[in-house]
């Protein structure tokens, strides 16, 4: 993952400029002010017709100057949440911004606090055999959400000294039927969160300190970086585009899908945003069941559904602990008791269920940087882009990537629409964008690259030319429009072309193709 500098602009620059009309053609709202029930296309349009607030970014953010976390990852509209804040300043204020389009401002301020007395809270020790860091600070203020529309929110903390930090919160949808569901990948956010010196990857020594990593990551602590680094990098740009299109949207988190068995019932589409790696068995079962019932699924990143995790209760609430033993799975207390719950990679023992049976692709490796190469220019996803066979988009593939395997778990029919040559860790291979259709009528698309959502900002990051945003925005708009209408496989069945991309001599996935 990459982190934005404090002053980075999160705007769909290329989309807001030349070529934007093609993306949003036909999506302007009707006149009149009467709103329909929350979640309809009209309410999304009406919300985004309200004045936005361009000043939602961060100006300064020194480490530990101000930071905080919410006592819940999501709330229903009207429910309250509490913020736990530490600051070196005498006081701070909080402002809540709903993320959307808002004429290009991409946020609307819905609430602001009065000045709140500031206190420096201690850094907590790492505890237990799982090496878990939990702040356990007392609450600093309670935030009402009366009148807040469903959506993804950033609460901006501003200390009296001028330092700022985000706290992400989702105002979730209680129902998703007939809507395109945007999923905030909170479990993955916590897995990578290094606040307090420990993540599910590393201990205080950084990337070389794997033996001291956490085996369980707590939600009771701030996020590192700007306070919402994975959201601002891999999710917010796609949310801005979805809201600009005026589609009927629903908002949930990965924790909500794990908790509520029927949350996805009747949804027209589910969107896994740019970095959605950590899934519980309940999440996977419910998304799979939705697909089998005709709900479309879009994976806008790579490496989705790669780790199997468990969410556990703590003294502060339900599902506040993300457990993943990974390569230490034999130490998981569930090992030998319920192997289906053992936390490791989905494709690995003791209960291997490779991710491609759902995602269509397999995560292969990282890091890499490569051109994204179109192989099926006539595909409906590429309408309005003007691409031809072999059209390449520089550096769009990376840093993690997926590929379609030829084994028995790969859903068929599957259509590889982009096949991009690359070299990773000295091995020559490919990254794939792929679309398959399920027997129940659902369409499933996977971009196969971690940089898809990042490219939407058009800011030239990773050496991706700003003009690439016009391509990725148009493809994503085509995808969202089609998936929002209902089972895409009925109108756009996949034309299987997997045999044209069979493994080659020395192919890194060929040895395990019988499983994958």
Secondary structure, DSSP 8 states (H G I E B T S, - for coil): -----TT-----HHHHSTTHHHHHTT----SS----STTSHHHHHHHHTS---STTS-S---TTTEEEEES-SEEETT--EEEEEEESSSEEEEEEEEES-GGGT-EEEEEE---EE--------EETTTTEE-------EEE--TT--SEEEEEEEEETTS-EEEEEEEEE-S--TTSEEEEE-HHHHHHH--GGG--SS-BTTBTT-GGG--SEEESSS--STTTTHHHHHHTHHHHHHHHHTT--EEEEEHHHHHH-TTTTTT-SEEEE-S---EEEHHHHHHHHHHHHTT-EEEE-SSSTT-EEEEEEEETTEEEEEEE--GGGGGGSTTTTT-GGG--SBTTSTTS---THHHHSSEEEEEEEEEEEEBS-TTSGGGTTS---TT-EEEEEEEEEEEE---STTS-SSEEEEEEEEEEETTEEEEEEEEEEE-TTS-EEEE--BTTHHHHTT-S-GGG--TTHHHHHHHHHHHHHHHHHTS-HHHHS-----GGGG---TT-TTGGGTTT-
